[in-house]
Amino acid sequence: MTNDCLRFKPTIATTCYGMNDHEYRPYENRIGVTYCENSLAIIEAFRSHGARVVLGSPGCVGKMPSWVKTASGTVDDLNLSLCTLRNLDIEMAAREGVTFADVFWRW
């Protein structure tokens, strides 16, 4: 954060995390807890440096990623996991008073 983002003194920051955070597996509560802890730390780091934050949800997957050797479950399982992280983002954005951007659903 310090070297790659904050040194440029951003006034607005958009995040889009979750794809790797969901570990390419069906959702487990520990994944959500870690995701929220890390997302809140990112929000706070940007806000403490005066940047407005847009919390972007993870996207969705269209196929099982062949390049992730530890991927498990089905495409539906992975998308349910990613959608759960998206839903956590909605709650965090409301609680933290930041803007939410949904990039999970195709509109």
ROFI-825097 format. One line per 8 residues: number of its first residue (from 1); their letters; for each residue x negated, y, z of N, C-alpha, C. Coordinates in nm, 3 decimals. Each point is the difference from the previous one (the first is absolute). Layout:
REM residues N
NUM = a = X/Y/Z/X/Y/Z/X/Y/Z ~ ... .
REM end
This chain:
REM residues 107
1 = mtndclrf = -0.082/-0.120/0.000/0.082/0.120/0.000/-0.086/0.126/0.000 ~ -0.096/0.004/0.089/-0.079/0.121/0.015/-0.077/0.034/-0.127 ~ -0.071/-0.097/-0.055/-0.084/0.026/-0.117/0.077/0.004/-0.131 ~ 0.105/-0.080/-0.011/0.068/-0.012/-0.129/0.123/0.090/-0.014 ~ 0.055/0.047/0.110/0.123/0.081/-0.009/-0.011/0.132/0.075 ~ -0.024/-0.008/0.128/0.013/0.119/0.086/-0.102/0.108/-0.032 ~ -0.115/-0.036/-0.050/-0.101/0.103/-0.031/0.045/0.094/-0.112 ~ 0.100/-0.042/-0.076/0.054/0.084/-0.107/0.112/0.092/0.048 .
9 = kptiattc = 0.033/-0.009/0.129/0.101/0.084/0.063/0.134/-0.003/-0.076 ~ 0.058/-0.119/-0.015/0.127/-0.009/-0.073/0.111/0.073/0.075 ~ 0.093/0.052/-0.077/0.118/0.064/0.060/0.120/-0.093/-0.004 ~ -0.008/-0.101/-0.086/0.103/-0.104/-0.008/-0.068/-0.131/-0.034 ~ 0.051/-0.108/0.056/-0.057/-0.132/-0.026/0.114/-0.099/-0.021 ~ -0.016/-0.082/-0.102/0.097/-0.104/-0.029/-0.067/-0.135/0.020 ~ 0.064/-0.087/0.076/-0.053/-0.134/0.020/0.082/-0.099/-0.081 ~ -0.057/-0.114/-0.025/0.070/-0.109/-0.068/-0.072/-0.129/0.039 .
17 = ygmndhey = 0.026/-0.046/0.120/-0.067/-0.118/0.053/0.099/-0.114/0.013 ~ -0.052/-0.119/0.023/0.085/-0.115/0.027/-0.033/-0.123/-0.082 ~ -0.047/0.019/-0.123/-0.022/-0.116/-0.086/-0.100/-0.098/0.063 ~ -0.116/0.047/0.036/-0.096/-0.090/0.064/0.036/-0.024/0.146 ~ 0.064/0.097/0.062/0.034/-0.011/0.142/0.096/-0.115/0.028 ~ 0.084/-0.035/-0.098/0.095/-0.109/0.024/-0.065/-0.137/-0.019 ~ -0.127/0.000/-0.034/-0.084/-0.120/-0.009/0.049/-0.100/-0.104 ~ 0.086/0.043/-0.091/0.051/-0.088/-0.105/0.057/-0.129/0.058 .
25 = rpyenrig = 0.086/0.019/0.100/0.061/-0.114/0.070/0.135/0.042/0.054 ~ 0.083/-0.095/0.039/0.127/0.035/0.063/-0.023/0.085/0.125 ~ 0.094/0.088/0.027/-0.013/0.096/0.110/-0.014/-0.071/0.135 ~ -0.088/0.055/0.082/-0.015/-0.039/0.140/-0.003/0.128/0.081 ~ 0.053/-0.002/0.119/0.008/0.120/0.083/-0.137/0.065/0.021 ~ -0.104/-0.079/0.017/-0.133/0.057/0.023/-0.045/0.086/-0.118 ~ 0.042/-0.036/-0.121/-0.034/0.080/-0.118/0.065/0.137/0.012 ~ 0.127/0.003/0.038/0.072/0.126/0.016/-0.059/0.087/0.109 .
33 = vtycensl = -0.039/-0.061/0.111/-0.059/0.075/0.112/-0.130/0.066/-0.045 ~ -0.087/-0.077/-0.064/-0.127/0.054/-0.047/0.022/0.109/-0.105 ~ 0.092/-0.024/-0.092/0.032/0.097/-0.105/0.045/0.133/0.062 ~ 0.089/-0.008/0.096/0.051/0.123/0.064/-0.110/0.072/0.077 ~ -0.080/-0.073/0.073/-0.110/0.063/0.075/-0.094/0.074/-0.095 ~ -0.038/-0.065/-0.109/-0.092/0.063/-0.096/0.065/0.117/-0.072 ~ 0.127/-0.014/-0.037/0.070/0.110/-0.069/0.014/0.121/0.091 ~ 0.033/-0.024/0.126/0.012/0.112/0.095/-0.134/0.071/0.019 .
41 = aiieafrs = -0.109/-0.076/0.003/-0.133/0.062/0.012/-0.030/0.087/-0.122 ~ 0.039/-0.044/-0.117/-0.022/0.078/-0.123/0.084/0.128/0.004 ~ 0.127/-0.015/0.037/0.087/0.118/0.011/-0.060/0.102/0.097 ~ -0.040/-0.048/0.114/-0.055/0.091/0.102/-0.129/0.065/-0.046 ~ -0.086/-0.074/-0.069/-0.126/0.058/-0.048/0.028/0.114/-0.098 ~ 0.091/-0.021/-0.093/0.033/0.106/-0.094/0.065/0.119/0.070 ~ 0.097/-0.029/0.087/0.069/0.110/0.067/-0.092/0.080/0.091 ~ -0.094/-0.067/0.064/-0.091/0.071/0.090/-0.094/0.093/-0.077 .
49 = hgarvvlg = -0.008/-0.021/-0.131/-0.081/0.088/-0.086/0.087/0.093/-0.084 ~ 0.127/0.011/0.038/0.088/0.098/-0.063/0.067/-0.044/-0.129 ~ -0.009/-0.127/-0.035/0.061/-0.046/-0.124/0.142/-0.051/0.024 ~ 0.090/0.032/-0.092/0.132/-0.061/0.001/-0.015/-0.141/-0.057 ~ 0.084/-0.091/0.045/-0.013/-0.140/-0.039/0.126/-0.048/-0.071 ~ -0.021/-0.071/-0.110/0.107/-0.073/-0.067/-0.035/-0.148/0.015 ~ 0.080/-0.070/0.076/-0.025/-0.141/0.027/0.064/-0.083/-0.110 ~ -0.084/-0.055/-0.088/0.049/-0.080/-0.112/0.008/-0.146/0.038 .
57 = spgcvgkm = 0.106/-0.064/-0.043/0.017/-0.143/0.028/-0.091/-0.083/-0.090 ~ -0.019/-0.127/0.037/-0.068/-0.088/-0.094/0.091/-0.026/-0.120 ~ -0.059/-0.041/-0.110/0.078/-0.040/-0.116/0.045/-0.144/0.015 ~ 0.042/-0.060/-0.109/0.041/-0.140/0.002/-0.090/-0.078/-0.096 ~ 0.010/-0.132/0.005/-0.078/-0.085/-0.089/0.093/-0.067/-0.102 ~ -0.054/-0.030/-0.116/0.077/-0.066/-0.104/-0.039/-0.145/-0.021 ~ -0.116/-0.038/0.058/-0.046/-0.137/-0.012/-0.095/-0.030/0.115 ~ -0.025/-0.127/0.021/-0.097/-0.038/0.103/-0.138/0.043/-0.049 .
65 = pswvktas = -0.074/0.070/0.083/-0.132/0.048/-0.042/-0.102/-0.114/-0.004 ~ -0.042/-0.036/-0.118/-0.095/-0.112/-0.015/-0.137/0.035/0.057 ~ -0.030/0.128/0.009/-0.131/0.043/0.049/-0.011/-0.003/0.152 ~ 0.113/-0.019/0.070/-0.001/-0.009/0.147/0.010/-0.147/0.036 ~ -0.111/-0.058/0.035/-0.005/-0.145/0.025/0.079/-0.042/0.123 ~ 0.024/0.092/0.093/0.072/-0.035/0.122/0.149/0.034/-0.008 ~ 0.048/0.043/-0.118/0.142/0.034/-0.014/0.085/-0.123/0.030 ~ 0.113/0.024/0.068/0.089/-0.111/0.032/0.145/0.046/-0.011 .
73 = gtvddlnl = 0.089/-0.096/-0.006/0.141/0.031/-0.015/0.035/0.016/-0.147 ~ 0.116/0.059/-0.023/0.049/0.024/-0.135/-0.003/0.149/-0.030 ~ 0.028/0.036/-0.124/0.010/0.141/-0.037/0.107/0.068/0.087 ~ 0.112/-0.068/0.021/0.106/0.056/0.086/-0.051/0.021/0.142 ~ -0.077/-0.096/0.053/-0.057/0.015/0.135/-0.090/0.124/0.008 ~ -0.084/0.017/-0.101/-0.091/0.115/0.000/0.078/0.131/-0.009 ~ 0.101/0.004/-0.084/0.078/0.123/-0.012/0.082/0.028/0.126 ~ 0.048/-0.103/0.066/0.069/0.022/0.128/-0.097/0.056/0.104 .
81 = slctlrnl = -0.123/-0.050/-0.001/-0.101/0.052/0.091/-0.031/0.147/-0.029 ~ -0.018/0.031/-0.127/-0.028/0.139/-0.040/0.119/0.090/0.030 ~ 0.120/-0.050/-0.020/0.119/0.080/0.029/0.013/0.024/0.151 ~ -0.042/-0.095/0.080/0.001/0.020/0.145/-0.096/0.112/0.038 ~ -0.118/0.004/-0.062/-0.093/0.109/0.026/0.061/0.133/-0.046 ~ 0.068/-0.001/-0.113/0.071/0.120/-0.048/0.100/0.049/0.104 ~ 0.076/-0.093/0.056/0.099/0.037/0.101/-0.067/0.057/0.126 ~ -0.115/-0.055/0.036/-0.076/0.056/0.112/-0.046/0.141/-0.032 .
89 = diemaare = -0.038/0.024/-0.125/-0.039/0.135/-0.042/0.115/0.099/0.016 ~ 0.120/-0.041/-0.036/0.117/0.087/0.014/0.016/0.041/0.146 ~ -0.010/-0.097/0.091/0.013/0.028/0.143/-0.113/0.091/0.049 ~ -0.124/-0.029/-0.043/-0.114/0.084/0.043/0.014/0.142/-0.051 ~ 0.039/0.015/-0.125/0.015/0.134/-0.057/0.102/0.081/0.077 ~ 0.112/-0.061/0.033/0.104/0.070/0.076/-0.051/0.036/0.139 ~ -0.063/-0.095/0.065/-0.049/0.021/0.136/-0.110/0.106/0.005 ~ -0.087/0.000/-0.101/-0.115/0.091/-0.001/0.028/0.132/-0.070 .
97 = gvtfadvf = 0.117/0.012/-0.060/0.036/0.126/-0.067/-0.080/0.026/-0.126 ~ -0.030/-0.108/-0.074/-0.070/0.016/-0.128/0.093/-0.046/-0.112 ~ -0.033/0.038/-0.121/0.079/-0.037/-0.116/-0.027/-0.145/-0.038 ~ 0.102/-0.070/-0.047/-0.012/-0.138/-0.045/0.019/-0.006/-0.150 ~ -0.085/-0.077/-0.070/0.014/-0.023/-0.144/0.014/-0.150/-0.023 ~ 0.112/-0.038/-0.058/0.027/-0.142/-0.026/-0.054/-0.038/-0.138 ~ -0.105/-0.080/-0.003/-0.052/-0.048/-0.127/0.019/-0.151/-0.014 ~ 0.081/-0.056/0.090/0.028/-0.144/-0.005/0.105/-0.032/-0.105 .
105 = wrw = 0.111/0.072/0.004/0.111/-0.028/-0.090/-0.016/0.073/-0.132 ~ 0.035/-0.067/-0.108/0.007/0.067/-0.130/0.134/0.072/-0.006 ~ -0.001/0.126/-0.036/0.125/0.077/-0.003/0.046/0.012/-0.137 .
REM end
